Every structure is written in C-alpha cells, then in structure tokens.
C-alpha cells in the first residue's frame, strides 16, 4: 500500500539533525508496516526488536552508551552495524520503559543512527507517571487508518484520484466522475481504513469476509482490554465503546452507556479509550475566534471512533454478497456513519505532530436548538461544517451561526465561508437569506460530497483567494 504517512517518514529520515521518532496511534493502523517499508525503500539494514515478544532483549540496552548498545545488537546479528546505514526499530516499546527513556542518548550521541519506536499500548504507557519520556529529544508522529485517497490507491484507482485532485470550486465536476467517486466512497464507508481489511477488500474478499475481519479486529481490541486490568474492568470498557458507537453525532451522555453503571467510572473508561486512540473527542467550542481550543466546554463532548469499519462491527450492520445500500440502513445509522466518515477525514486534514489533530463542534446552549457538526481552523478562520447524510435538508443552524458571526474573526473583512457536506456534486453558492430570527445571513457556501473532504483545506483556500479581489474592491 502507498501510505501518506510514508512520505512523512521519508522526510524525517533526511532531516538534520534527526531525532528518534516515536510513532503513535491505535493498534493495527500500520505503524510496524510503515517502518519496515521505509527501511526497505531506503535500503537500510533494519534491526527490529519486539520487547513484548522478546523481553529478554532489554538486556542489550543495559549500557547508556549508544555505540555500545549498537555493538551488542551487531553481535546478535553476527555483523558490524554501520549507524548511517541502519534503522533501529523498537517495537512494543511500552514493555521496556527503561529503553524508551534511553532514546535521549541516541539523539545526543549517535544522531546518524535512525531510531524509530512504536507500541500498541504506548499511549497508555505515556500517561503512566513511572514512564519517563525524554522530552525534547524525540519526535512524535501520529498514524491514522487509511484515508479515502489511500483507499483508492490501494485499489488501483489512480485515474479517479487524479480527476478528484484536478477539481476546482468554480468548475462543475463531470457527472461520470461524481457517480464513480460516489460508488467508491460507498465501498470505503463499509470497508473503512484499517490496513488489514483494506488489503482483504483489494485482494477480492467478499463484503461478508471484510465484515468478519472488522469483527475480528474489534475482538482483538476487546482482548487488549485485559491488559488494562488494574485500570478498568473489561466489561465497563466494552460497554463504553459500544455506547460511543451508538451515540455518534450526539453529545456523549455517560448515563446512557448502561443501566446501573457509575457515571464517574464511565467517564474514566471513555478517557482511557481516548488515550488508547480507539475513540476521539469532538469538543464543544464557542467559536468566537481563534484558537478553537481557547474557549471550550469539556462537559459538552461528542465522540468519534478510530475507524468507520469498527463502527460497523459494533453496530452490527449487515454485509453479505454485497454491502447494503444507503437506503437499506436506518436513517439514524446513516447519520452516524456520515458523522464518523467526516470526523475520520477531518482528522487526516490536521497536524500529525504533538498530540495529534483535534476536532471541535458548536452547539447552542439553552433555548432554541442549534448545532454545527464540525468546526475547522481554516488558516485563521473559523470554518463551520454542516453534514447531511442525504442530498437535501435545511440549514437553519448554519444560517444563524453565520449571521451571528458575520464578517467577524481575526481577518476582519474576509469573505464569510461555510461548508456543507452532502451527496450532491460539489458546488459554490452565494447565500443571502433571513434566518428564522429575522437576521440577515450573507456568506459563501462551499458544498462538497464526502469524497472530497480530504481536499477541504485546499478547496477553501482556492475559494478565499478567488473572493479576495472582490473584497478589496468593496473596501475601496
């Protein structure tokens, strides 16, 4: 598979000075595969150590001198390891916290050696006070499931991907391109982006086999819960995970997870699942300016899952000889899948450094109902994103949101822009309406189908650039 993350690893490999790199992310998203592919492509001698499978290898790192450690590793291989031609990969490094702490010495004393680390439960270990991280001496990258463009490449759909890459907002997309892209998106909506399931699908597996593989992955995650014993009861984690899938697109309410469950315990369980990257918070933002995280309300949070395929496994959506049509799914499930699909795509639009990308939404507090499904920091602009699971639907909340924030924000006078995601072909529309409260809402609406969400930051910038001359003319 051609992974976007591999390009970022190539960049890391050629960076000077280069720090040891820690790949973060949930289990089974392809971290180990990425490191192996990088070593193969760069023709580096890969020294891979899995501390969970071979805990005795921790003794090779008893010294604090990286050159001595490399010499010990070479002795085991029966050859001399040349730092500039070697990639040292420490897998399941959460099982060897003392080794993780020694990454600082590699950064300082042997920077010519490429060192990468990963672990399926590393996220939980990093939150342990006994796990000392060499702050400032290592770099982090987050790895997510495959996005839609990667899914297309895995299926040899480079032509379709090129057609989508060539689209610009002021031009119509051909009906054929829209139809073909919608068909592939429907397939991605059911297969998801977990590498093992995508590989099965690309290899000709049936929808039923893909769904079975998703259920097996979910069972693997549940088995992992046993490793959290001491932190949380397995059945509580399981119930919380199922609750997160059922409440997709809604404010997460702890009391709805299960009858008789302590809400404080459910809250702790959810935070543990978020730490393990099986779930991600979508936090309420007042969205009155940048940054979106500067004015939030943690008591109002939604949750999206790691991957849409795991949502299918939890909600038990059917799959047989073919995947079910959208119309065959319950309306609520269609809405949940759209919320997950968009959240998953928007996370890939964010920065994979530090703690990884964060998601926000807006909801009116008290009085009239009103919600904006997602908010994006669009180069210093608050970008509201409205989701529609079909091809029609009112936009009362979006109109009022734009009216309340007309011509506001840090750029003062930049054209107001909002995004609607639905099943229609992409379009650009100038909106001039009165809200139900009688306020004037004037803004530009960029409508995109879900198969273009991976290009959203680029598309909004094209719209803003095209609108900039007219805005300057109005000022004069």
C-alpha positions as CSV (number, residue, x, y, z in Angstrom):
1,X,0.0,0.0,0.0
2,X,1.1,3.6,-0.7
3,X,0.6,5.3,2.6
4,X,0.7,9.1,3.0
5,X,2.5,8.6,6.3
6,X,5.4,7.0,4.5
7,X,6.1,10.3,2.8
8,X,6.4,12.0,6.2
9,X,8.8,9.3,7.3
10,X,10.9,9.8,4.3
11,X,11.2,13.5,5.3
12,X,12.1,12.5,8.8
13,X,14.9,10.2,7.6
14,X,16.6,13.0,5.7
15,X,16.2,15.6,8.4
16,X,19.3,17.1,10.0
17,X,19.7,16.9,12.9
18,X,17.4,13.9,13.3
19,X,15.7,12.9,16.5
20,X,14.5,9.4,17.3
21,X,10.9,9.1,16.1
22,X,8.0,7.7,18.1
23,X,5.0,6.5,16.0
24,X,1.8,6.9,18.0
25,X,-1.6,5.6,17.2
26,X,-4.0,2.7,17.9
27,X,-3.2,-0.9,17.4
28,X,-3.3,-2.3,13.8
29,X,-3.1,1.0,12.0
30,X,0.1,0.1,10.2
31,X,2.9,1.5,12.3
32,X,5.2,-1.5,12.0
33,X,4.5,-1.9,8.3
34,X,5.5,1.7,7.8
35,X,8.9,1.3,9.4
36,X,9.6,-1.9,7.5
37,X,8.6,-0.3,4.2
38,X,10.8,2.8,5.0
39,X,13.9,0.6,5.7
40,X,13.2,-1.5,2.5
41,X,12.8,1.6,0.4
42,X,15.8,3.4,1.8
43,X,17.9,0.2,1.6
44,X,18.8,0.4,5.3
45,X,19.7,-2.6,7.5
46,X,16.6,-3.0,9.7
47,X,17.2,-4.1,13.3
48,X,13.8,-4.8,14.7
49,X,13.2,-5.7,18.3
50,X,9.8,-6.5,19.7
51,X,10.0,-6.1,23.5
52,X,6.7,-7.8,24.1
53,X,7.6,-10.9,22.2
54,X,11.3,-10.9,23.3
55,X,11.5,-9.2,26.7
56,X,15.0,-10.6,27.3
57,X,16.3,-8.2,24.6
58,X,16.1,-5.4,27.2
59,X,19.5,-6.6,28.4
60,X,21.0,-5.4,25.1
61,X,20.3,-1.8,26.3
62,X,21.8,-2.0,29.8
63,X,24.5,0.5,28.8
64,X,23.9,4.2,28.5
65,X,26.3,4.5,25.6
66,X,24.5,4.2,22.2
67,X,27.7,2.9,20.4
68,X,28.0,0.1,23.0
69,X,24.3,-0.8,22.6
70,X,24.7,-0.8,18.8
71,X,27.7,-3.1,19.2
72,X,25.7,-5.6,21.3
73,X,22.9,-5.6,18.6
74,X,25.5,-6.3,16.0
75,X,26.9,-9.2,17.9
76,X,23.5,-10.8,17.9
77,X,23.3,-10.3,14.1
78,X,26.8,-11.5,13.6
79,X,27.9,-8.4,11.8
80,X,29.0,-4.9,12.4
81,X,26.2,-2.4,12.2
82,X,27.1,0.9,10.5
83,X,25.0,3.7,12.1
84,X,24.4,5.7,8.8
85,X,23.2,2.5,7.1
86,X,21.0,1.1,9.9
87,X,17.4,1.7,11.0
88,X,16.8,0.6,14.6
89,X,13.1,-0.2,15.3
90,X,12.0,-0.7,18.9
91,X,8.5,-2.2,18.6
92,X,6.1,-2.6,21.6
93,X,8.5,-0.3,23.4
94,X,5.9,0.2,26.2
95,X,7.1,-3.1,27.5
96,X,10.6,-1.7,28.1
97,X,10.2,1.8,29.7
98,X,13.9,2.0,30.6
99,X,14.8,1.5,27.0
100,X,12.4,4.3,25.9
101,X,14.0,6.6,28.4
102,X,17.4,6.0,26.8
103,X,16.3,7.3,23.4
104,X,17.7,10.7,24.6
105,X,21.2,9.3,24.4
106,X,20.7,8.3,20.7
107,X,19.6,11.8,19.9
108,X,22.6,13.4,21.5
109,X,25.4,10.9,20.9
110,X,24.5,8.9,17.8
111,X,22.3,11.1,15.6
112,X,23.5,9.4,12.4
113,X,21.6,6.2,13.5
114,X,17.9,6.3,12.5
115,X,15.8,5.2,15.5
116,X,12.1,4.6,15.5
117,X,9.8,3.3,18.2
118,X,6.2,2.2,18.4
119,X,3.8,0.2,20.5
120,X,0.2,-0.9,20.5
121,X,-0.3,0.2,24.1
122,X,2.2,3.0,24.1
123,X,-0.4,5.7,24.5
124,X,-1.4,4.2,27.9
125,X,2.2,3.9,29.0
126,X,2.9,7.5,28.1
127,X,0.3,8.6,30.7
128,X,1.9,6.5,33.4
129,X,3.9,8.6,35.9
130,X,6.5,5.8,36.0
131,X,7.1,6.0,32.3
132,X,9.8,8.7,31.8
133,X,9.7,10.4,28.4
134,X,12.9,12.0,27.0
135,X,11.2,15.4,26.5
136,X,12.6,17.5,23.7
137,X,14.9,14.8,22.4
138,X,12.4,12.7,20.4
139,X,9.8,13.5,17.8
140,X,6.3,12.2,17.5
141,X,4.1,11.2,14.6
142,X,0.5,10.0,14.7
143,X,-0.6,7.2,12.4
144,X,-4.3,7.0,11.4
145,X,-6.2,4.4,9.4
146,X,-6.2,4.8,5.6
147,X,-8.0,7.9,4.2
148,X,-10.1,7.8,1.1
149,X,-7.2,8.7,-1.3
150,X,-5.1,5.9,0.2
151,X,-8.0,3.5,-0.2
152,X,-8.3,4.5,-3.9
153,X,-4.6,3.9,-4.5
154,X,-4.8,0.5,-2.8
155,X,-7.5,-0.4,-5.4
156,X,-5.6,1.0,-8.3
157,X,-7.9,3.9,-8.8
158,X,-5.2,6.5,-9.7
159,X,-7.3,7.9,-12.6
160,X,-10.2,8.7,-10.3
161,X,-7.9,10.2,-7.7
162,X,-6.3,12.4,-10.4
163,X,-9.8,13.6,-11.5
164,X,-10.7,14.5,-8.0
165,X,-7.3,16.3,-7.5
166,X,-8.0,18.4,-10.6
167,X,-11.3,19.7,-9.4
168,X,-11.6,23.4,-8.6
169,X,-14.6,25.0,-6.8
170,X,-15.7,27.3,-9.6
171,X,-16.0,24.5,-12.2
172,X,-18.5,21.7,-12.4
173,X,-17.4,18.1,-11.8
174,X,-18.5,15.7,-14.5
175,X,-21.5,13.5,-13.8
176,X,-19.4,10.4,-14.5
177,X,-16.7,11.4,-12.0
178,X,-19.3,12.1,-9.4
179,X,-21.1,8.8,-10.0
180,X,-17.9,6.7,-9.9
181,X,-16.5,8.6,-6.9
182,X,-19.8,8.1,-5.0
183,X,-19.6,4.4,-5.7
184,X,-16.1,4.1,-4.3
185,X,-17.0,6.2,-1.3
186,X,-19.9,3.9,-0.5
187,X,-17.4,1.0,-0.6
188,X,-14.9,2.9,1.7
189,X,-17.8,3.7,4.0
190,X,-18.3,0.0,4.6
191,X,-14.6,-1.3,4.4
192,X,-13.1,1.6,6.3
193,X,-9.4,2.3,6.5
194,X,-7.9,-0.4,8.7
195,X,-5.0,-1.7,6.6
196,X,-5.7,-5.4,7.1
197,X,-9.4,-5.0,6.0
198,X,-8.4,-2.8,3.0
199,X,-5.9,-5.4,1.9
200,X,-8.6,-8.1,2.0
201,X,-11.0,-5.9,0.0
202,X,-8.4,-5.0,-2.6
203,X,-7.5,-8.7,-2.8
204,X,-11.0,-9.7,-3.8
205,X,-12.6,-10.7,-0.5
206,X,-16.4,-10.6,-0.2
207,X,-18.2,-8.0,1.8
208,X,-19.0,-10.7,4.4
209,X,-15.3,-11.5,4.7
210,X,-14.5,-7.9,5.2
211,X,-17.1,-7.5,7.9
212,X,-15.9,-10.7,9.6
213,X,-12.4,-9.2,9.6
214,X,-13.7,-6.0,11.2
215,X,-15.4,-8.0,13.9
216,X,-12.1,-9.9,14.5
217,X,-10.3,-6.6,14.8
218,X,-12.8,-5.5,17.3
219,X,-12.4,-8.7,19.2
220,X,-8.7,-8.1,19.3
221,X,-9.2,-4.7,20.8
222,X,-11.5,-6.2,23.4
223,X,-8.8,-8.8,24.2
224,X,-6.4,-5.9,24.7
225,X,-8.7,-4.6,27.4
226,X,-7.4,-7.5,29.5
227,X,-4.1,-5.7,29.6
228,X,-5.7,-2.7,31.2
229,X,-6.7,-4.7,34.3
230,X,-5.9,-2.6,37.3
231,X,-7.1,0.5,35.4
232,X,-10.6,-0.5,34.5
233,X,-13.0,-3.5,34.3
234,X,-13.1,-5.0,30.9
235,X,-16.9,-5.1,30.7
236,X,-17.1,-1.4,31.5
237,X,-14.6,-0.6,28.7
238,X,-16.6,-2.8,26.4
239,X,-19.9,-1.1,27.3
240,X,-18.4,2.4,26.9
241,X,-17.0,1.6,23.5
242,X,-20.4,0.3,22.3
243,X,-22.0,3.4,23.8
244,X,-19.6,5.6,21.9
245,X,-20.7,3.9,18.6
246,X,-24.4,4.3,19.4
247,X,-24.0,8.0,20.3
248,X,-22.1,9.0,17.2
249,X,-23.2,12.5,16.2
250,X,-24.7,13.3,19.6
251,X,-23.4,14.7,22.9
252,X,-21.9,11.8,24.8
253,X,-24.1,11.2,27.9
254,X,-22.5,8.9,30.5
255,X,-25.8,7.8,31.9
256,X,-26.8,6.3,28.5
257,X,-23.9,3.8,28.4
258,X,-25.6,1.3,30.5
259,X,-28.1,0.9,33.3
260,X,-26.6,0.7,36.8
261,X,-23.1,1.9,35.7
262,X,-21.4,4.5,37.7
263,X,-21.1,7.7,35.6
264,X,-17.7,8.6,37.1
265,X,-16.4,5.1,36.1
266,X,-17.9,5.5,32.6
267,X,-16.1,8.9,32.3
268,X,-12.8,7.3,33.3
269,X,-13.4,4.4,30.8
270,X,-14.0,6.8,28.0
271,X,-10.9,8.8,28.7
272,X,-8.9,5.6,28.7
273,X,-10.3,4.6,25.3
274,X,-9.5,8.1,24.0
275,X,-5.9,7.7,25.4
276,X,-5.6,4.4,23.6
277,X,-6.8,6.2,20.4
278,X,-9.8,3.9,19.9
279,X,-12.0,7.0,20.3
280,X,-11.5,10.7,19.7
281,X,-13.3,13.6,21.5
282,X,-15.1,16.2,19.5
283,X,-15.1,19.1,21.9
284,X,-17.6,22.0,22.1
285,X,-16.1,25.3,21.1
286,X,-17.8,28.7,21.5
287,X,-16.1,29.5,18.1
288,X,-15.9,33.2,18.7
289,X,-12.3,33.3,17.4
290,X,-9.0,31.5,17.2
291,X,-7.9,29.2,18.5
292,X,-10.9,26.9,18.6
293,X,-9.5,25.2,21.7
294,X,-9.2,28.6,23.5
295,X,-12.8,28.6,24.6
296,X,-14.2,25.2,25.0
297,X,-16.6,23.3,27.3
298,X,-15.4,19.9,28.3
299,X,-18.8,18.9,29.7
300,X,-20.2,19.1,26.1
301,X,-18.3,16.5,24.0
302,X,-19.1,14.2,21.2
303,X,-17.1,11.1,20.3
304,X,-16.0,9.6,17.0
305,X,-14.4,6.2,16.6
306,X,-10.9,5.2,15.3
307,X,-12.4,3.8,12.1
308,X,-15.7,3.5,10.4
309,X,-15.2,-0.2,9.8
310,X,-15.1,-0.7,13.6
311,X,-18.4,1.2,13.9
312,X,-20.0,-1.3,11.6
313,X,-18.6,-4.1,13.8
314,X,-20.1,-2.5,16.9
315,X,-23.4,-1.6,15.4
316,X,-23.6,-5.0,13.6
317,X,-24.6,-3.6,10.2
318,X,-25.1,-6.5,7.8
319,X,-22.9,-7.5,4.8
320,X,-23.3,-10.5,2.6
321,X,-22.6,-10.9,-1.1
322,X,-22.8,-7.1,-1.4
323,X,-22.6,-4.2,1.0
324,X,-26.1,-2.8,1.9
325,X,-27.3,0.3,0.0
326,X,-27.5,3.5,2.0
327,X,-31.3,3.4,1.7
328,X,-31.3,-0.1,3.3
329,X,-29.8,1.4,6.5
330,X,-31.8,3.0,9.2
331,X,-31.9,6.8,8.9
332,X,-30.2,7.2,12.3
333,X,-27.4,4.8,11.3
334,X,-26.9,6.8,8.0
335,X,-26.4,9.9,10.1
336,X,-24.0,8.2,12.5
337,X,-21.9,6.9,9.6
338,X,-21.7,10.3,8.0
339,X,-20.6,11.8,11.3
340,X,-17.9,9.2,11.6
341,X,-16.8,9.4,7.9
342,X,-16.4,13.2,8.2
343,X,-14.6,13.1,11.5
344,X,-12.2,10.5,10.3
345,X,-11.4,12.5,7.1
346,X,-11.0,15.8,9.1
347,X,-8.5,14.2,11.4
348,X,-6.4,13.5,8.4
349,X,-6.6,17.1,7.4
350,X,-5.0,18.1,10.7
351,X,-1.4,18.1,12.0
352,X,0.0,14.7,13.0
353,X,2.6,16.2,15.3
354,X,2.3,16.6,19.1
355,X,-0.9,15.2,20.5
356,X,-2.4,14.8,17.0
357,X,-5.3,16.6,15.4
358,X,-8.3,17.7,17.5
359,X,-11.9,18.1,16.5
360,X,-14.5,20.7,17.6
361,X,-18.2,21.4,17.1
362,X,-20.6,24.1,18.2
363,X,-24.0,23.7,19.9
364,X,-26.3,26.4,21.2
365,X,-26.7,26.3,24.9
366,X,-30.2,26.7,26.2
367,X,-33.3,28.0,24.4
368,X,-33.5,27.2,20.6
369,X,-31.8,24.1,19.3
370,X,-28.9,24.6,17.0
371,X,-25.7,22.7,16.2
372,X,-22.8,22.9,13.8
373,X,-21.4,19.4,13.3
374,X,-17.7,20.3,13.0
375,X,-15.5,23.4,13.2
376,X,-12.2,23.7,11.5
377,X,-9.3,26.2,11.9
378,X,-9.1,27.2,8.3
379,X,-5.9,29.2,8.2
380,X,-7.0,31.5,10.9
381,X,-10.7,31.5,10.0
382,X,-13.5,29.6,11.9
383,X,-14.9,27.3,9.3
384,X,-18.3,25.7,10.1
385,X,-19.1,22.4,8.5
386,X,-22.7,21.2,8.2
387,X,-23.3,17.5,7.5
388,X,-26.2,16.0,5.6
389,X,-26.5,12.2,5.2
390,X,-28.6,12.6,2.0
391,X,-28.9,15.2,-0.7
392,X,-31.3,17.6,0.9
393,X,-32.0,19.2,4.3
394,X,-32.5,22.6,5.9
395,X,-29.6,24.7,7.2
396,X,-31.3,26.8,9.9
397,X,-28.5,26.4,12.4
398,X,-25.8,27.3,9.8
399,X,-27.6,30.4,8.6
400,X,-28.0,31.6,12.2
401,X,-24.4,30.8,13.1
402,X,-23.1,32.8,10.1
403,X,-25.5,35.7,10.8
404,X,-24.2,35.8,14.4
405,X,-20.6,35.9,13.3
406,X,-21.0,37.9,10.0
407,X,-17.7,39.4,8.9
408,X,-16.1,38.6,12.2
409,X,-12.9,36.8,13.1
410,X,-9.3,37.7,13.1
411,X,-9.0,38.7,9.5
412,X,-11.7,41.4,9.7
413,X,-13.5,41.7,6.4
414,X,-12.5,38.4,4.8
415,X,-15.5,36.8,3.0
416,X,-17.6,34.6,5.2
417,X,-17.3,31.0,4.2
418,X,-19.1,27.8,5.3
419,X,-19.1,24.2,4.1
420,X,-22.0,21.8,3.6
421,X,-21.2,18.1,3.1
422,X,-23.9,16.1,1.3
423,X,-24.4,13.6,-1.5
424,X,-24.8,16.2,-4.3
425,X,-22.0,17.1,-6.7
426,X,-19.7,19.9,-5.5
427,X,-20.9,23.5,-5.9
428,X,-20.3,27.1,-4.8
429,X,-23.2,29.3,-3.8
430,X,-23.7,32.8,-2.6
431,X,-26.2,32.7,0.2
432,X,-28.3,35.7,1.1
433,X,-31.2,34.8,3.4
434,X,-33.1,35.8,6.5
435,X,-32.8,33.5,9.4
436,X,-35.9,32.3,11.4
437,X,-34.9,35.1,13.9
438,X,-35.0,37.7,11.2
439,X,-31.3,38.2,10.9
440,X,-29.5,38.6,7.6
441,X,-27.1,35.8,6.7
442,X,-24.8,36.5,3.7
443,X,-22.0,34.1,3.1
444,X,-20.3,31.8,0.6
445,X,-21.4,28.2,0.8
446,X,-19.0,25.5,-0.5
447,X,-20.8,22.2,-0.9
448,X,-18.6,19.1,-1.2
449,X,-19.5,15.5,-1.3
450,X,-17.7,13.3,1.3
451,X,-15.3,12.0,-1.3
452,X,-13.7,15.5,-1.5
453,X,-13.2,16.0,2.3
454,X,-9.5,15.1,2.1
455,X,-9.0,18.3,-0.1
456,X,-11.1,20.6,2.1
457,X,-8.3,22.9,3.3
458,X,-7.1,23.3,-0.3
459,X,-10.5,23.9,-1.7
460,X,-11.4,26.6,0.9
461,X,-8.1,28.4,0.2
462,X,-9.0,28.4,-3.5
463,X,-12.4,30.0,-2.7
464,X,-10.9,32.6,-0.4
465,X,-8.2,33.6,-3.0
466,X,-10.9,34.0,-5.7
467,X,-13.0,36.1,-3.4
468,X,-10.1,38.3,-2.1
469,X,-10.1,40.8,-5.1
470,X,-13.8,41.5,-4.8
471,X,-13.4,42.0,-1.0
472,X,-10.6,44.5,-1.5
473,X,-12.7,46.3,-4.1
474,X,-15.6,46.7,-1.7
475,X,-13.3,48.2,0.9
476,X,-12.3,50.9,-1.6
